[in-house]
Amino acid sequence: MKTFYVIALLASEASVAVAQCNADNVLRALRVNQASASPFCSTYTLPPPNQPLPTYVSQYPALRVSSGCSCLITPGPTTLTTSTTSASSSSEPSTTTTTTSATPTYTPGVRQCSGELIRNGGFQTVINRIEAPPWAFLPPYEEPTGQTSGAYLVTGADGINYASLRVDNKGYGGDRSTYITQPIPSLCKYVYYTLSYDATTTVIDGQMGAECSLEITLIGGYESYELVYNGPYGEILPFGYQRRSYTFMYSGNTDPQTLKVRFRCRAPSGSFTIDNISLIGKGENS
């Protein structure tokens, strides 16, 4: 069973004069409808709130709408809250925001020698059901069907999200691949890191361990630094849900900028699901 925690960030003194800023479904609904929400919020945040609410936030209390409007007009420090998806007649997109650990701060060009480098490793921060920032799904498909390859987000019956990388080779032959990527901080040379993730693989009409492969690499500039290879002539893919961990000392010549998870198949069909991705540095930040 996965335990979810609510993480509160202290508001700055400048934001004390306005309602508490909550990164919840109200704020997301306002952002999705920003063209109409901005003029509404520009007056709604002035006391006392007295306008009728737009349909996409009409089911929420006035205090929460005022809080969301404050964030939309003047973005600032937020409080991250958990929420669950439920059926509603509202036009608001179905969105789930949950977390299991503090979200690491990412500053491009700054080396990170310790702590968690991956953001949203459990794919629990979701926008419009199909996006899990800062992950990119390539090629992006929400619900691949038929002869389609694609990386996409899946929400299980228990509400837990994970990434699925699907390859459909029927009628094509050769290798086909799909992958997910995330920008990461620069790693520190000669520092140890541990990469961990949960995963499972399914191969249809192919030989397990010989028809499909998984590659997890760090990419920076023109250099790729391979962390994991599962497949032919390498460690066997995880057939059955497994937690895998790899510890390595980074010794690349360029600064990594992207973590890439790539799934390739020669078999007629194959899928690889991955969740709870973590990359933790064991050194000290300079």
SVG drawing of the C-alpha trace seen along z (x, -y; Angstrom):
<svg xmlns="http://www.w3.org/2000/svg" viewBox="-24 -45 60 62">
<polyline fill="none" stroke="black" stroke-width="0.4" points="0.0,0.0 1.4,-3.4 1.2,-6.2 0.6,-9.7 1.8,-12.7 0.8,-16.4 3.7,-18.7 3.2,-22.3 5.5,-25.1 5.6,-28.3 4.0,-31.3 6.2,-34.4 5.4,-37.6 4.3,-39.2 1.5,-36.6 0.1,-37.0 -2.3,-39.7 -4.1,-37.3 -5.8,-34.0 -3.6,-30.9 -2.3,-29.7 -3.3,-26.0 -2.1,-24.0 -5.3,-22.0 -8.1,-21.3 -9.5,-24.8 -6.3,-26.4 -5.8,-23.8 -9.4,-24.5 -8.7,-28.2 -5.4,-27.7 -7.0,-25.4 -9.7,-28.1 -7.3,-31.0 -8.7,-33.1 -11.9,-33.6 -10.6,-33.0 -8.1,-35.9 -10.7,-38.7 -13.0,-37.0 -10.2,-36.6 -8.9,-40.2 -12.0,-41.4 -13.1,-38.4 -10.1,-38.6 -11.1,-42.1 -13.1,-41.9 -15.9,-41.0 -16.2,-38.3 -19.7,-38.7 -19.7,-37.6 -21.4,-34.3 -18.8,-31.6 -17.9,-30.2 -19.3,-26.7 -15.8,-25.1 -15.4,-26.1 -19.0,-26.5 -18.9,-23.3 -16.2,-24.8 -16.5,-27.1 -15.9,-30.8 -12.8,-30.7 -11.1,-28.1 -12.0,-30.0 -10.6,-33.2 -7.4,-31.3 -7.1,-29.9 -7.7,-33.4 -4.9,-34.9 -2.5,-32.3 -3.6,-32.8 -3.2,-36.6 -0.1,-36.6 1.8,-33.3 3.7,-32.6 4.6,-29.9 2.0,-27.1 0.8,-24.4 0.7,-21.0 -2.3,-19.0 -3.5,-15.5 -6.7,-14.9 -8.5,-12.0 -10.3,-11.7 -14.1,-11.5 -17.0,-11.5 -18.5,-15.0 -20.8,-16.8 -18.4,-19.8 -16.3,-20.6 -13.2,-20.6 -10.5,-18.1 -10.0,-15.0 -6.7,-15.6 -4.8,-13.8 -2.0,-15.3 -0.3,-13.1 3.2,-12.8 5.3,-10.4 8.3,-12.6 9.6,-16.2 9.8,-17.4 13.5,-18.2 14.4,-21.7 15.8,-21.7 18.1,-24.5 19.5,-24.1 23.4,-24.1 23.7,-23.5 25.4,-20.3 23.6,-18.0 25.7,-15.6 23.2,-14.4 19.5,-13.8 16.8,-13.0 17.3,-14.2 14.0,-12.9 10.8,-14.9 7.4,-13.2 9.1,-9.7 5.8,-8.1 3.8,-9.9 1.3,-11.1 1.3,-14.7 -1.0,-14.6 -2.5,-17.3 -5.5,-16.6 -5.1,-12.8 -2.4,-12.5 0.5,-14.6 2.9,-13.9 5.3,-16.9 8.3,-17.1 8.2,-13.8 7.8,-13.8 6.2,-10.7 7.5,-10.0 5.7,-9.3 2.8,-10.6 -0.4,-8.6 -3.1,-8.6 -4.6,-5.2 -2.7,-3.2 -4.9,-0.7 -4.4,1.6 -1.1,1.4 0.3,-1.6 3.5,-2.3 3.6,-4.9 4.5,-6.0 1.5,-7.0 0.3,-7.4 -1.9,-4.8 -4.1,-5.2 -4.8,-1.8 -8.0,-0.8 -6.4,-1.8 -5.7,-5.3 -2.0,-4.7 -0.3,-6.1 2.6,-4.6 4.2,-5.0 3.6,-2.4 6.0,-2.1 4.2,-0.1 5.6,1.3 3.5,2.8 5.5,4.3 2.7,6.1 3.2,5.6 6.4,3.6 9.3,5.8 12.7,4.6 13.1,2.6 10.6,0.1 11.0,-1.9 9.3,-4.3 10.6,-6.2 10.1,-8.7 12.5,-11.5 13.0,-14.1 15.5,-17.0 17.7,-16.5 20.4,-18.5 24.0,-18.0 25.7,-15.1 28.9,-15.4 31.9,-13.5 33.2,-10.6 30.2,-10.7 28.0,-7.6 24.3,-7.6 21.6,-5.0 18.9,-4.5 15.8,-2.6 12.4,-1.8 9.5,0.6 8.9,2.4 7.4,5.3 7.5,6.4 5.1,8.2 6.1,9.7 3.5,11.1 4.5,13.8 8.2,13.3 10.9,15.0 11.3,13.5 14.6,11.8 15.5,12.0 13.0,9.9 12.8,6.7 15.2,4.5 15.3,1.7 17.9,-1.1 18.1,-3.8 20.7,-6.5 21.9,-9.9 22.2,-12.3 24.3,-15.5 25.5,-17.2 26.8,-14.6 27.4,-12.0 25.2,-9.2 26.0,-7.5 24.3,-4.1 23.0,-3.2 20.9,-0.1 20.6,2.4 18.2,5.3 17.7,7.6 19.7,9.8 23.3,10.3 22.4,8.3 20.5,8.7 17.0,10.1 14.0,7.8 11.8,7.9 9.0,10.4 6.8,10.0 6.6,6.8 10.0,6.1 11.9,3.4 15.4,2.9 18.3,0.8 21.7,-0.1 24.5,-2.0 27.1,-3.7 29.9,-6.2 29.4,-8.9 32.5,-9.5 31.1,-11.1 32.9,-13.9 29.9,-16.1 27.1,-17.3 24.0,-15.1 20.9,-17.0 18.3,-14.3 17.3,-10.9 15.9,-8.7 14.0,-5.4 13.8,-3.6 11.9,-0.3 12.6,1.5 11.1,4.6 11.4,6.9 8.5,9.0 5.1,8.4 4.0,6.7 5.6,5.7 5.0,3.4 7.1,2.1 5.6,0.4 7.7,-1.6 6.9,-3.4 8.5,-5.0 11.7,-6.1 14.4,-7.5 17.9,-8.8 19.7,-9.6 23.1,-11.1 25.4,-9.8 27.9,-12.8 27.8,-16.3 26.5,-19.3 29.1,-21.9"/>
</svg>
